[in-house]
Amino acid sequence: MSFLSRAPAPAWPLAAPADDGPGNPWFSWRYVHDNASEILTALQFHAGLTARAVIIALIVALPLAVVSYWWRPLTGPILALSGVLYTIPSLALLALLAPAVGTTSDTSVLIALVLYALLVLVRNSLAGLTQVPGEVRDAAAGMGYGRFGRLWRIELPLALPGILTGLRLATVSTVALVTVGSLIGKGGLGEMILGGFRNNFYKAEIMTGTLLCVALALVLDLLLAGVGRLLTPWTRERKS
């Protein structure tokens, strides 16, 4: 028996409203109104899982990028490993993880999301570090900064634009990938999309889940862009 057949039955499909009118509309305010509590719960779960996955991936990716930056022979193996993990199909990776960690929690989905976010975060963090001008590093060394002091006070702040770019890309892609967790009942808004297909291709349910996924990705991207502008004011001055 596969892990999919042992997965808990999700709360979806939600009930289609009786007064939707003729046909199968692409969007229904009545559907949103009748299922507002369940939709909000799915949205909160989706956003929370995305945030946890990206934060954990960033905590893992930054040290890997620093190791690659300091010891260049390790750059190839680290990028190759993260690249191999990224190429594993999400369904296959979830099928491998779910039996090992169980389907009663979102741990298997969280692990998969972290692994997929690593490549983008490591590459962009490393790119940001390598773009720090050599004369700046030499000047910091001349001022008495050691390797760790130079990293913390000089190199990481100057690498912030590249790191934040990777964080934005990883966040948007993670929002999309969370939906795959619907296969084991841990997909947030993805369960609405899957539930719509199970509910006689109920378009309003599919469209609501899709629009909320897109809106969540846009909001998080704009939020991170705003944080980036606050943390890197010198980039605005350079552009002006």
MARBA-3410 file (N, C-alpha, C, O; in Angstrom, 1 decimal):
240
0.8,-1.2,0.0,0.0,0.0,0.0,0.9,1.2,0.0,1.8,1.3,0.8 ~ 0.6,2.2,-0.8,1.4,3.4,-1.0,1.1,4.4,0.2,0.1,4.3,0.8 ~ 2.0,5.3,0.4,1.8,6.4,1.4,0.6,7.2,1.1,0.0,7.8,2.0 ~ 0.2,7.3,-0.2,-0.9,8.2,-0.6,-2.2,7.5,-0.1,-3.1,8.3,0.3 ~ -2.3,6.2,-0.1,-3.5,5.6,0.3,-3.6,5.6,1.8,-4.7,5.4,2.4
-2.5,5.8,2.5,-2.5,5.8,4.0,-2.7,7.2,4.5,-2.9,7.4,5.7 ~ -2.7,8.2,3.6,-2.7,9.6,4.1,-4.1,9.9,4.6,-5.1,9.4,4.2 ~ -4.2,10.8,5.6,-5.5,11.2,6.2,-6.3,11.9,5.2,-5.8,12.6,4.3 ~ -7.6,11.7,5.3,-8.5,12.3,4.3,-8.6,13.8,4.6,-8.8,14.2,5.7 ~ -8.3,14.6,3.6,-8.3,16.1,3.8,-9.7,16.6,4.0,-10.7,15.9,3.7
-9.8,17.9,4.5,-11.1,18.5,4.7,-11.8,18.8,3.4,-13.0,19.1,3.4 ~ -11.0,18.9,2.3,-11.6,19.2,1.0,-12.0,18.0,0.3,-11.5,16.9,0.6 ~ -12.9,18.0,-0.7,-13.5,19.2,-1.3,-14.6,19.8,-0.4,-15.3,19.1,0.3 ~ -14.6,21.1,-0.4,-15.6,21.8,0.3,-17.0,21.8,-0.5,-17.0,21.5,-1.7 ~ -18.0,22.0,0.2,-19.3,21.9,-0.4,-19.6,23.0,-1.4,-19.3,24.2,-1.1
-20.0,22.7,-2.6,-20.4,23.7,-3.5,-21.7,24.3,-3.2,-22.6,23.6,-2.8 ~ -21.8,25.6,-3.2,-23.1,26.3,-2.8,-24.2,25.9,-3.8,-24.0,25.7,-5.0 ~ -25.4,25.8,-3.2,-26.5,25.4,-4.1,-27.0,26.5,-5.0,-27.6,26.2,-6.0 ~ -26.7,27.8,-4.7,-27.3,28.8,-5.5,-26.2,29.5,-6.3,-26.2,30.7,-6.4 ~ -25.3,28.7,-6.9,-24.3,29.3,-7.7,-24.8,29.8,-9.0,-24.1,30.5,-9.8
-26.0,29.4,-9.3,-26.5,29.8,-10.7,-26.2,28.7,-11.6,-25.7,27.6,-11.3 ~ -26.7,28.9,-12.9,-26.5,27.8,-13.9,-25.0,27.6,-14.2,-24.2,28.5,-14.1 ~ -24.7,26.4,-14.6,-23.4,26.0,-15.0,-22.4,25.9,-13.9,-22.8,25.7,-12.7 ~ -21.1,26.0,-14.2,-20.1,25.8,-13.2,-19.2,27.0,-13.3,-18.2,27.0,-14.0 ~ -19.5,28.1,-12.5,-18.8,29.4,-12.7,-17.3,29.3,-12.3,-16.9,28.4,-11.4
-16.5,30.1,-12.8,-15.1,30.1,-12.5,-14.8,30.8,-11.1,-13.8,30.5,-10.5 ~ -15.7,31.6,-10.7,-15.6,32.2,-9.4,-16.9,32.4,-8.8,-17.9,32.7,-9.5 ~ -17.0,32.3,-7.4,-18.3,32.4,-6.7,-18.0,33.1,-5.4,-17.4,32.5,-4.5 ~ -18.6,34.3,-5.2,-18.5,34.9,-3.9,-19.3,34.1,-2.8,-18.9,34.1,-1.7 ~ -20.3,33.5,-3.3,-21.1,32.6,-2.4,-20.3,31.5,-1.8,-20.3,31.2,-0.6
-19.5,30.9,-2.7,-18.6,29.8,-2.2,-17.6,30.4,-1.2,-17.3,29.7,-0.2 ~ -17.0,31.5,-1.5,-16.0,32.1,-0.6,-16.7,32.4,0.8,-16.1,32.2,1.8 ~ -17.9,33.0,0.7,-18.6,33.3,1.9,-18.9,32.1,2.8,-18.7,32.1,4.0 ~ -19.4,31.0,2.1,-19.8,29.8,2.9,-18.6,29.1,3.4,-18.8,28.4,4.4 ~ -17.4,29.2,2.8,-16.3,28.5,3.3,-15.2,29.4,3.8,-14.0,29.0,3.7
-15.5,30.6,4.3,-14.5,31.6,4.6,-13.6,31.0,5.7,-12.4,31.3,5.7 ~ -14.1,30.3,6.7,-13.3,29.8,7.8,-12.3,28.8,7.3,-11.1,28.9,7.7 ~ -12.7,27.9,6.5,-11.8,26.9,6.0,-10.8,27.5,5.0,-9.6,27.1,5.0 ~ -11.2,28.4,4.2,-10.2,29.1,3.3,-9.2,29.8,4.1,-8.0,29.8,3.7 ~ -9.6,30.6,5.1,-8.6,31.3,6.0,-7.6,30.4,6.7,-6.4,30.7,6.8
-8.1,29.2,7.1,-7.3,28.2,7.8,-6.2,27.7,6.8,-5.1,27.6,7.1 ~ -6.7,27.4,5.5,-5.7,26.9,4.5,-4.7,28.0,4.2,-3.5,27.7,4.0 ~ -5.1,29.2,4.1,-4.2,30.3,3.8,-3.2,30.5,4.9,-2.0,30.7,4.6 ~ -3.6,30.4,6.1,-2.7,30.6,7.2,-1.7,29.4,7.3,-0.5,29.7,7.5 ~ -2.2,28.2,7.0,-1.3,27.1,7.0,-0.2,27.2,5.9,0.9,26.9,6.1
-0.7,27.6,4.7,0.2,27.8,3.6,1.3,28.8,3.8,2.4,28.6,3.6 ~ 0.8,30.0,4.4,1.8,31.0,4.7,2.8,30.6,5.7,4.0,30.9,5.7 ~ 2.3,29.9,6.8,3.2,29.5,7.9,4.2,28.5,7.4,5.4,28.5,7.8 ~ 3.7,27.5,6.6,4.7,26.5,6.1,5.7,27.1,5.2,6.9,26.7,5.2 ~ 5.3,28.0,4.4,6.2,28.7,3.5,7.3,29.5,4.3,8.5,29.4,4.0
6.9,30.2,5.3,7.8,31.0,6.2,8.8,30.1,6.9,10.0,30.3,6.9 ~ 8.3,29.0,7.4,9.2,28.1,8.2,10.2,27.4,7.2,11.4,27.3,7.5 ~ 9.8,27.0,6.0,10.7,26.4,5.1,11.8,27.3,4.6,12.9,27.0,4.6 ~ 11.4,28.6,4.3,12.4,29.5,3.8,13.3,29.9,4.9,14.5,30.1,4.6 ~ 12.9,30.1,6.1,13.8,30.5,7.2,14.8,29.4,7.5,16.0,29.7,7.6
14.3,28.2,7.5,15.2,27.0,7.8,16.2,26.9,6.6,17.4,26.7,6.9 ~ 15.7,27.0,5.4,16.6,26.9,4.3,17.7,28.0,4.3,18.8,27.8,3.9 ~ 17.3,29.2,4.7,18.3,30.3,4.8,19.3,30.1,5.8,20.5,30.4,5.6 ~ 18.9,29.5,7.0,19.8,29.2,8.0,20.8,28.1,7.6,22.0,28.2,8.0 ~ 20.4,27.2,6.8,21.3,26.2,6.2,22.1,26.7,5.1,23.3,26.4,5.0
21.5,27.5,4.2,22.2,28.0,3.0,23.3,29.0,3.2,24.4,28.9,2.6 ~ 23.1,29.9,4.2,24.1,30.9,4.4,25.5,30.3,4.8,26.5,30.7,4.3 ~ 25.5,29.4,5.8,26.8,28.8,6.1,27.4,28.0,5.0,28.6,28.0,4.8 ~ 26.6,27.3,4.2,27.1,26.6,3.0,27.7,27.6,2.0,28.8,27.3,1.4 ~ 27.1,28.8,1.8,27.6,29.8,0.9,28.9,30.3,1.4,29.9,30.6,0.7
29.0,30.5,2.7,30.2,31.1,3.4,31.4,30.0,3.2,32.5,30.4,2.9 ~ 31.1,28.8,3.4,32.1,27.7,3.3,32.6,27.7,1.8,33.8,27.6,1.6 ~ 31.6,27.8,0.9,32.0,27.8,-0.5,32.9,29.1,-0.9,33.8,29.0,-1.7 ~ 32.6,30.2,-0.2,33.3,31.4,-0.4,34.7,31.4,0.1,35.6,31.9,-0.5 ~ 34.8,30.8,1.3,36.2,30.7,1.9,37.0,29.6,1.3,38.2,29.8,1.1
36.4,28.5,1.0,37.2,27.3,0.5,36.7,27.0,-0.9,35.7,26.2,-1.0 ~ 37.2,27.6,-1.9,36.7,27.5,-3.3,36.7,26.1,-3.8,35.7,25.8,-4.6 ~ 37.6,25.2,-3.4,37.4,23.8,-3.9,36.1,23.1,-3.5,35.7,22.2,-4.2 ~ 35.5,23.6,-2.5,34.2,23.0,-2.1,33.0,23.6,-2.8,31.9,23.1,-2.6 ~ 33.2,24.7,-3.6,32.1,25.3,-4.2,31.4,24.4,-5.2,30.2,24.3,-5.2
32.1,23.7,-6.0,31.6,22.7,-7.0,30.7,21.7,-6.3,29.6,21.5,-6.7 ~ 31.3,20.9,-5.3,30.5,19.9,-4.7,29.2,20.4,-4.0,28.2,19.7,-4.1 ~ 29.3,21.5,-3.3,28.1,22.1,-2.6,27.0,22.5,-3.6,25.9,22.1,-3.4 ~ 27.4,23.2,-4.7,26.4,23.5,-5.7,25.9,22.3,-6.4,24.7,22.3,-6.8 ~ 26.7,21.3,-6.7,26.3,20.1,-7.4,25.3,19.4,-6.5,24.3,18.9,-7.0
25.6,19.2,-5.2,24.6,18.5,-4.3,23.3,19.2,-4.3,22.2,18.6,-4.4 ~ 23.3,20.5,-4.1,22.0,21.3,-4.0,21.3,21.2,-5.3,20.1,21.2,-5.4 ~ 22.1,21.2,-6.4,21.5,21.1,-7.8,20.8,19.8,-8.0,19.7,19.7,-8.6 ~ 21.4,18.7,-7.5,20.9,17.4,-7.7,19.6,17.3,-6.9,18.6,16.7,-7.4 ~ 19.6,17.8,-5.6,18.3,17.8,-4.8,17.2,18.6,-5.5,16.1,18.2,-5.4
17.6,19.7,-6.2,16.6,20.5,-6.8,15.9,19.8,-8.0,14.8,20.1,-8.4 ~ 16.7,18.9,-8.7,16.2,18.2,-9.9,15.3,17.0,-9.6,14.6,16.5,-10.5 ~ 15.2,16.6,-8.3,14.3,15.5,-7.9,12.9,15.9,-8.1,12.5,17.0,-7.5 ~ 12.1,15.2,-8.8,10.6,15.6,-8.9,10.0,15.7,-7.5,10.2,14.8,-6.7 ~ 9.2,16.7,-7.3,8.6,16.9,-6.0,7.7,15.8,-5.6,7.7,15.4,-4.4
7.0,15.2,-6.5,6.1,14.0,-6.1,7.0,12.9,-5.7,6.7,12.2,-4.7 ~ 8.1,12.6,-6.4,9.0,11.5,-6.0,9.6,11.8,-4.7,9.7,10.9,-3.8 ~ 10.1,13.0,-4.4,10.7,13.3,-3.2,9.8,13.2,-2.0,10.1,12.7,-0.9 ~ 8.5,13.6,-2.2,7.5,13.5,-1.1,7.2,12.0,-0.9,7.0,11.6,0.3 ~ 7.2,11.2,-1.9,6.9,9.8,-1.8,8.0,9.1,-1.0,7.8,8.1,-0.3
9.3,9.6,-1.1,10.4,9.0,-0.4,10.4,9.5,1.1,10.7,8.7,2.0 ~ 10.0,10.7,1.3,10.1,11.3,2.7,8.9,10.9,3.5,9.0,10.6,4.7 ~ 7.7,10.8,2.9,6.5,10.6,3.7,6.5,9.3,4.5,6.2,9.3,5.7 ~ 6.9,8.2,3.9,6.9,6.9,4.7,8.0,7.0,5.8,7.8,6.3,6.8 ~ 9.0,7.8,5.6,10.1,7.8,6.6,9.7,8.6,7.9,10.1,8.3,9.0
9.0,9.7,7.6,8.7,10.6,8.8,7.3,10.7,9.1,6.9,11.3,10.1 ~ 6.4,10.0,8.3,5.0,9.9,8.6,4.2,11.0,7.9,4.7,12.0,7.4 ~ 2.9,10.7,7.8,2.0,11.7,7.2,1.1,12.4,8.1,0.2,13.1,7.7 ~ 1.3,12.2,9.4,0.4,12.8,10.4,0.8,14.3,10.7,0.0,15.1,11.2 ~ 2.0,14.6,10.3,2.5,16.0,10.4,3.0,16.5,9.1,3.0,15.8,8.1
3.4,17.8,9.1,3.8,18.4,7.8,5.3,18.3,7.7,5.9,19.1,6.9 ~ 6.0,17.5,8.5,7.5,17.4,8.5,8.0,17.0,7.1,9.0,17.6,6.7 ~ 7.4,16.0,6.5,7.9,15.6,5.2,7.8,16.7,4.1,8.7,16.8,3.3 ~ 6.7,17.4,4.1,6.6,18.5,3.2,7.6,19.6,3.5,8.2,20.2,2.6 ~ 7.8,19.9,4.8,8.7,20.9,5.2,10.2,20.6,4.8,10.9,21.4,4.3
10.6,19.3,4.9,11.9,18.9,4.5,12.1,19.1,3.0,13.1,19.6,2.6 ~ 11.1,18.6,2.3,11.1,18.8,0.8,11.3,20.2,0.4,12.0,20.6,-0.5 ~ 10.5,21.1,1.0,10.5,22.5,0.7,11.9,23.1,1.0,12.4,23.9,0.2 ~ 12.5,22.7,2.1,13.8,23.2,2.5,14.9,22.8,1.5,15.7,23.6,1.0 ~ 14.8,21.5,1.1,15.8,21.0,0.1,15.7,21.7,-1.2,16.7,22.0,-1.9
14.4,22.1,-1.7,14.3,22.7,-3.0,14.7,24.2,-2.9,15.2,24.7,-3.9 ~ 14.6,24.8,-1.7,15.0,26.2,-1.6,16.5,26.4,-1.5,17.0,27.5,-1.7 ~ 17.2,25.3,-1.2,18.7,25.5,-0.9,19.5,26.0,-2.1,20.3,26.9,-2.0 ~ 19.2,25.4,-3.3,20.0,25.8,-4.5,19.9,27.3,-4.8,20.9,27.9,-5.0 ~ 18.7,27.8,-4.8,18.5,29.3,-5.1,19.2,30.1,-4.0,19.9,31.1,-4.4
19.1,29.7,-2.8,19.7,30.5,-1.7,21.2,30.4,-1.7,21.9,31.5,-1.5 ~ 21.7,29.3,-1.8,23.2,29.1,-1.8,23.8,29.8,-3.0,24.8,30.6,-2.8 ~ 23.2,29.7,-4.2,23.8,30.3,-5.4,23.8,31.8,-5.3,24.8,32.5,-5.5 ~ 22.7,32.4,-4.8,22.6,33.9,-4.8,23.4,34.4,-3.6,23.9,35.5,-3.7 ~ 23.5,33.7,-2.5,24.3,34.2,-1.4,25.8,34.1,-1.8,26.5,35.1,-1.5
26.2,33.1,-2.5,27.6,33.0,-2.9,27.9,34.1,-3.9,28.9,34.7,-3.9 ~ 26.9,34.3,-4.8,27.1,35.4,-5.8,27.3,36.7,-5.2,28.1,37.5,-5.6 ~ 26.5,37.0,-4.1,26.6,38.2,-3.4,27.9,38.4,-2.7,28.5,39.5,-2.7 ~ 28.4,37.3,-2.2,29.7,37.4,-1.5,30.9,37.6,-2.4,31.8,38.4,-2.2 ~ 30.8,36.9,-3.6,31.9,37.0,-4.5,31.9,38.3,-5.2,33.0,38.7,-5.8
30.8,39.1,-5.2,30.8,40.4,-5.9,31.3,41.5,-5.0,31.3,42.7,-5.4 ~ 31.7,41.2,-3.7,32.3,42.2,-2.9,33.6,42.6,-3.5,34.4,41.7,-3.7 ~ 33.8,43.9,-3.8,35.1,44.3,-4.4,36.3,43.9,-3.6,36.4,43.9,-2.4 ~ 37.4,43.5,-4.4,38.6,43.0,-3.7,39.3,44.1,-2.9,39.8,43.8,-1.9 ~ 39.2,45.4,-3.4,39.8,46.4,-2.7,39.1,46.7,-1.3,39.8,47.1,-0.4
37.8,46.4,-1.3,37.1,46.5,0.0,37.6,45.5,1.0,37.8,45.8,2.2 ~ 37.8,44.3,0.5,38.3,43.2,1.4,39.7,43.5,1.9,40.1,43.3,3.0 ~ 40.5,44.0,0.9,41.9,44.4,1.3,41.9,45.5,2.3,42.7,45.5,3.3 ~ 41.0,46.5,2.1,41.0,47.6,3.1,40.6,47.2,4.4,41.1,47.6,5.5 ~ 39.6,46.2,4.5,39.1,45.7,5.8,40.2,44.9,6.5,40.4,45.0,7.7
41.0,44.2,5.7,42.1,43.4,6.3,43.2,44.4,6.8,43.8,44.1,7.8 ~ 43.4,45.5,6.0,44.4,46.5,6.5,43.9,47.2,7.8,44.8,47.6,8.5 ~ 42.6,47.2,8.0,42.1,47.9,9.2,42.1,46.9,10.4,41.7,47.3,11.5 ~ 42.6,45.7,10.2,42.7,44.7,11.3,41.6,43.8,11.4,41.6,43.0,12.4 ~ 40.7,43.8,10.5,39.6,42.8,10.6,40.1,41.4,10.3,40.8,41.2,9.3
39.7,40.4,11.1,40.0,39.0,10.8,38.9,38.5,9.9,38.1,39.2,9.4 ~ 39.0,37.2,9.6,38.1,36.6,8.6,36.7,36.7,9.0,35.8,37.1,8.2 ~ 36.4,36.4,10.3,35.0,36.4,10.8,34.5,37.9,10.9,33.4,38.2,10.6 ~ 35.4,38.7,11.4,35.0,40.1,11.5,34.7,40.8,10.2,33.8,41.6,10.0 ~ 35.6,40.5,9.2,35.4,41.0,7.8,34.1,40.5,7.2,33.4,41.2,6.6
33.8,39.2,7.5,32.6,38.6,7.0,31.3,39.3,7.6,30.4,39.7,6.9 ~ 31.3,39.5,8.9,30.2,40.0,9.6,30.0,41.5,9.4,28.8,41.9,9.2 ~ 31.1,42.2,9.4,31.0,43.7,9.3,31.0,44.2,7.9,30.5,45.3,7.6 ~ 31.6,43.5,7.0,31.8,44.1,5.6,31.2,43.2,4.5,30.3,43.8,3.8 ~ 31.5,42.0,4.5,31.1,41.2,3.3,29.6,40.8,3.3,29.0,41.0,2.3
29.1,40.4,4.4,27.7,40.0,4.4,26.8,41.2,4.2,25.8,41.1,3.4 ~ 27.0,42.4,4.8,26.2,43.6,4.5,26.2,43.9,3.0,25.2,44.3,2.4 ~ 27.4,43.9,2.4,27.5,44.2,1.0,26.9,43.1,0.1,26.5,43.4,-1.1 ~ 26.8,41.9,0.6,26.2,40.8,-0.2,24.7,40.7,0.0,24.0,39.9,-0.6 ~ 24.1,41.6,0.8,22.7,41.6,1.1,21.8,41.6,-0.1,20.8,40.9,-0.2
22.1,42.5,-1.1,21.2,42.5,-2.3,21.1,41.1,-3.0,20.0,40.7,-3.4 ~ 22.2,40.4,-3.1,22.2,39.1,-3.7,21.5,38.1,-2.8,20.7,37.3,-3.3 ~ 21.7,38.2,-1.5,21.0,37.3,-0.6,19.5,37.5,-0.6,18.7,36.5,-0.6 ~ 19.1,38.8,-0.6,17.7,39.1,-0.6,17.0,38.7,-2.0,15.8,38.3,-2.0 ~ 17.8,38.8,-3.1,17.2,38.3,-4.3,16.9,36.8,-4.3,15.9,36.4,-4.7
17.9,36.1,-3.8,17.7,34.6,-3.6,16.5,34.3,-2.7,15.8,33.4,-2.9 ~ 16.4,35.1,-1.6,15.3,34.9,-0.6,13.9,35.2,-1.3,13.0,34.4,-1.0 ~ 13.8,36.2,-2.1,12.6,36.4,-2.8,12.2,35.3,-3.8,11.1,34.9,-3.9 ~ 13.2,34.9,-4.6,13.0,33.8,-5.5,12.6,32.5,-4.8,11.7,31.8,-5.2 ~ 13.3,32.2,-3.7,13.0,31.0,-2.9,11.6,31.0,-2.3,10.9,30.0,-2.3
11.2,32.2,-1.9,9.9,32.4,-1.2,8.8,32.2,-2.3,7.8,31.4,-2.0 ~ 8.9,32.8,-3.4,7.8,32.6,-4.4,7.7,31.2,-4.9,6.6,30.7,-5.1 ~ 8.9,30.5,-5.1,8.8,29.1,-5.6,8.3,28.2,-4.5,7.6,27.2,-4.8 ~ 8.6,28.6,-3.2,8.1,27.7,-2.1,6.6,27.8,-2.0,5.9,26.8,-1.7 ~ 6.0,29.0,-2.2,4.6,29.2,-2.2,3.9,28.2,-3.2,2.9,27.6,-2.9
4.5,28.1,-4.4,4.0,27.2,-5.4,4.1,25.8,-5.0,3.2,24.9,-5.2 ~ 5.3,25.4,-4.4,5.6,24.0,-4.1,4.8,23.5,-2.9,4.6,22.3,-2.8 ~ 4.3,24.4,-2.0,3.6,23.9,-0.9,2.3,23.1,-1.4,1.9,22.2,-0.7 ~ 1.8,23.5,-2.5,0.5,22.9,-3.0,0.7,21.4,-3.2,-0.2,20.6,-3.2 ~ 2.0,20.9,-3.5,2.2,19.5,-3.7,1.9,18.7,-2.4,1.5,17.5,-2.5
2.0,19.3,-1.3,1.7,18.7,0.0,0.2,18.2,0.1,-0.1,17.5,1.0 ~ -0.6,18.7,-0.8,-2.0,18.3,-0.8,-2.2,16.8,-1.0,-3.2,16.2,-0.6 ~ -1.2,16.2,-1.6,-1.3,14.7,-1.8,-1.3,13.9,-0.5,-1.8,12.8,-0.5 ~ -0.8,14.5,0.6,-0.9,13.9,1.9,-1.7,14.7,2.9,-1.6,14.5,4.1 ~ -2.5,15.6,2.4,-3.4,16.4,3.2,-2.7,17.5,3.9,-3.2,18.0,5.0
-1.5,18.0,3.4,-0.7,19.0,4.1,-0.3,20.1,3.0,0.8,20.6,3.0 ~ -1.2,20.5,2.2,-0.9,21.4,1.1,-1.5,22.7,1.2,-1.4,23.5,0.2 ~ -2.2,23.1,2.3,-2.7,24.4,2.4,-3.7,24.7,1.3,-4.7,24.0,1.1 ~ -3.5,25.7,0.5,-4.4,26.1,-0.6,-4.4,25.1,-1.7,-5.3,25.0,-2.4 ~ -3.3,24.3,-1.8,-3.3,23.2,-2.8,-4.4,22.2,-2.5,-4.8,21.5,-3.5
-4.9,22.0,-1.3,-5.9,21.1,-1.0,-7.3,21.6,-1.6,-8.1,20.8,-2.0 ~ -7.4,22.9,-1.7,-8.6,23.5,-2.4,-8.5,23.2,-3.9,-9.6,22.8,-4.5 ~ -7.3,23.3,-4.5,-7.2,23.1,-5.9,-7.5,21.6,-6.2,-8.2,21.3,-7.1 ~ -6.9,20.7,-5.4,-7.1,19.3,-5.6,-8.5,18.9,-5.3,-9.1,18.1,-6.0 ~ -9.1,19.6,-4.3,-10.5,19.3,-3.9,-11.5,19.7,-5.0,-12.5,19.1,-5.2
-11.1,20.8,-5.7,-12.0,21.2,-6.8,-12.1,20.2,-7.9,-13.1,20.0,-8.5 ~ -11.0,19.5,-8.2,-11.0,18.4,-9.2,-11.8,17.2,-8.7,-12.5,16.6,-9.4 ~ -11.6,16.9,-7.4,-12.4,15.8,-6.8,-13.9,16.1,-6.7,-14.7,15.2,-6.8 ~ -14.2,17.4,-6.6,-15.6,17.8,-6.5,-16.2,18.1,-7.9,-16.8,19.2,-8.1 ~ -16.1,17.1,-8.8,-16.7,17.3,-10.1,-16.2,18.5,-10.9,-16.9,19.2,-11.5
-14.9,18.7,-10.7,-14.2,19.9,-11.4,-14.9,21.2,-11.1,-15.3,21.9,-12.0 ~ -15.1,21.4,-9.8,-15.8,22.6,-9.3,-14.8,23.8,-9.5,-13.9,24.0,-8.7 ~ -15.1,24.6,-10.5,-14.1,25.7,-10.9,-13.9,26.7,-9.9,-12.8,27.2,-9.7 ~ -14.9,27.1,-9.1,-14.8,28.2,-8.1,-13.8,27.8,-7.1,-13.0,28.6,-6.6 ~ -13.8,26.5,-6.6,-12.9,26.1,-5.6,-11.5,26.1,-6.2,-10.5,26.5,-5.5
-11.3,25.6,-7.4,-9.9,25.6,-8.0,-9.4,27.1,-8.2,-8.3,27.3,-7.8 ~ -10.3,27.9,-8.7,-9.9,29.3,-9.0,-9.6,30.1,-7.7,-8.6,30.8,-7.6 ~ -10.3,29.8,-6.6,-10.1,30.5,-5.3,-8.8,30.1,-4.8,-8.0,31.0,-4.3 ~ -8.5,28.8,-4.8,-7.1,28.4,-4.3,-6.0,28.9,-5.1,-5.0,29.3,-4.6 ~ -6.2,29.0,-6.5,-5.1,29.5,-7.3,-4.9,30.9,-7.1,-3.7,31.4,-7.0
-6.0,31.7,-7.1,-5.8,33.2,-6.9,-5.2,33.5,-5.6,-4.4,34.4,-5.5 ~ -5.5,32.8,-4.5,-4.9,33.0,-3.2,-3.4,32.7,-3.2,-2.6,33.3,-2.5 ~ -3.1,31.6,-3.9,-1.6,31.3,-4.0,-0.9,32.4,-4.7,0.2,32.8,-4.3 ~ -1.4,32.9,-5.8,-0.7,34.0,-6.5,-0.7,35.2,-5.7,0.4,35.9,-5.6 ~ -1.8,35.5,-5.0,-1.8,36.7,-4.2,-0.8,36.6,-3.0,-0.1,37.6,-2.7
-0.7,35.4,-2.4,0.2,35.2,-1.3,1.7,35.4,-1.8,2.5,36.0,-1.1 ~ 2.0,34.8,-3.0,3.3,35.0,-3.5,3.7,36.4,-3.8,4.8,36.9,-3.5 ~ 2.7,37.2,-4.3,2.9,38.6,-4.6,3.1,39.4,-3.4,4.0,40.3,-3.3 ~ 2.3,39.2,-2.4,2.4,39.9,-1.1,3.8,39.7,-0.4,4.4,40.6,0.0 ~ 4.2,38.4,-0.4,5.4,38.1,0.3,6.6,38.6,-0.5,7.6,39.1,0.1
6.5,38.6,-1.9,7.6,39.2,-2.7,7.7,40.7,-2.5,8.8,41.2,-2.3 ~ 6.6,41.4,-2.4,6.6,42.8,-2.2,7.1,43.2,-0.8,7.8,44.1,-0.6 ~ 6.7,42.3,0.2,7.2,42.5,1.6,8.7,42.4,1.6,9.4,43.2,2.3 ~ 9.2,41.4,1.0,10.7,41.2,1.0,11.4,42.3,0.2,12.5,42.7,0.6 ~ 10.8,42.7,-0.8,11.4,43.8,-1.6,11.4,45.1,-0.7,12.4,45.8,-0.8
10.4,45.4,0.0,10.4,46.5,0.9,11.5,46.4,2.0,12.2,47.3,2.4 ~ 11.6,45.2,2.6,12.6,44.9,3.6,14.0,45.1,3.0,14.9,45.7,3.6 ~ 14.2,44.7,1.7,15.5,44.9,1.1,15.8,46.3,0.9,17.0,46.7,1.0 ~ 14.8,47.1,0.5,15.1,48.6,0.4,15.5,49.2,1.7,16.3,50.1,1.7 ~ 14.9,48.8,2.8,15.2,49.3,4.1,16.6,48.9,4.5,17.3,49.7,5.2
17.0,47.7,4.2,18.3,47.2,4.7,19.5,47.6,3.8,20.6,47.5,4.2 ~ 19.2,48.0,2.5,20.3,48.3,1.6,20.0,49.7,1.0,19.8,49.9,-0.2 ~ 20.0,50.8,1.9,19.7,52.1,1.3,20.8,52.6,0.3,20.5,53.5,-0.5 ~ 22.0,52.1,0.4,23.0,52.5,-0.5,22.7,52.1,-2.0,23.2,52.8,-2.9 ~ 21.9,51.1,-2.2,21.6,50.7,-3.6,20.6,51.8,-4.2,20.7,52.0,-5.4
19.8,52.4,-3.4,18.9,53.4,-3.9,19.7,54.7,-4.2,19.4,55.3,-5.2 ~ 20.6,55.0,-3.4,21.5,56.2,-3.7,22.3,56.0,-4.9,22.5,56.9,-5.7 ~ 22.8,54.7,-5.2,23.6,54.5,-6.4,22.7,54.6,-7.6,23.2,55.1,-8.6 ~ 21.5,54.1,-7.5,20.6,54.2,-8.7,20.2,55.6,-9.0,20.1,56.0,-10.2 ~ 20.0,56.5,-8.0,19.6,57.8,-8.2,20.8,58.7,-8.7,20.7,59.9,-9.0
END
